[in-house]
Structure formats: structure tokens, C-alpha cells
């Protein structure tokens, strides 16, 4: 029911939870660490202060991320068709 309502993104066989959790963790680990941290901060802000609170700083936060070395590396790696090597800078 939670899936149908859009409250969760997927369900998993209870015996496969750890395996699925590792798959998701590995996907997140491949992402730019600054972007992951910003996503977590925005989610926390939304939980604590509501959607409007999270949206209030979204554009400024996104602009700041786009000026990082990791953002440039993401573009370069895409253009060069290779995996990105993010440094958290």
C-alpha cells in the first residue's frame, strides 16, 4: 500500500534486505560526496521544517555545488565516457 501511495520507492523480500541495502549503498558511494551530503541535508531540512524550508535554499545550494571541482569532474567524465573520480572538493 505504501508503494502504491508513493511513500516508498520499492519493496524487497525480507530475506534480501541486506543484499539490497548493499546494492543501494554502492550506488550512493559512486556519487559525488558533496552532492550526497547536500541531498541528505535537504532531506533533513524537509523533514524538520517542511518542503518550503528545503526549497528555500535549493537553488543557492545547487549553484554552490556546480562550482566545485567534483562538478567539473562529473562533466569531464561524462564527456570522456568514463567513471568519475570524485574528491569531495
N, C-alpha and C positions, 0 to 999 in steps of 0.2 A: 504494500500500500504506500509506503514512504517513497519507493521508486516511482510509482505512478504519479504521486503528488509532486515530484521534483525535489523532495527533501534530501535525497541521496542520489548519487550518480550510478551506483551499481550494487549488486548483491553478490555474495560469494558463498560457496559451500563452506560451512563452519570448519571442516577438516582441512581446507585450503587457505585459511586466513593468513597464516604466517608466510606461506609461499606468495600469496597475492600482495601482501604488505611489502615483501622484499622487492617484488617487481616494481611497485609504485615508488618505493624509496630509491631504487636505482634510476628510475626516470627523473625523479626530482634532483638527484645528485648530479645528473648530466647538465642540468640547467645552470644558468649564471647565478652564483651565490647571492649577489646583491639583489637580483630580481626575486629570488626565492624569499629573501629576508623582507623585501618590500611587500610581497604578496601576503606573507604571514602577518606583517604589521597592519596592512589594510584590513585583513580578515578580523584581526583582533579589535581594530578600531570599529568595525561594523558591528561586531558582537557587543562591544561595550557601549558604543554611542549611537548605533543605528547606521543605516545606509547613507544618510545625508552626511554624517560625520566622516565616513570613509571617502565619499565622493568629494568632500570639500578640499581635500589635498591631493586628489588623484592626479590632476594634470601637472602640478608642481613636482610631485614625486616622479612621474613618468619623464618629465623633462630632465630632471636630475639624473635619472638612470641612463638616458640617452647620451649624456655627456661623459660617460665612464669609459675606461679602457675596455671593459668587458663588452659594452655595446659595440664598439668598433671591431672587436674580435669576432663578435657574432656576425656582423656584416661581412667581414673578410672571410670567415669560414664558410659562410653561405655562398659567396661568390666563387670561392676556391673549391667548393663541393667537398668539404672535409669536416670532421668533427671539431667543434670549438674547444679551445683550451682556455677556459675562464680562470682568472686570477683573483677575482674578488676586488678589483680596483676600478 
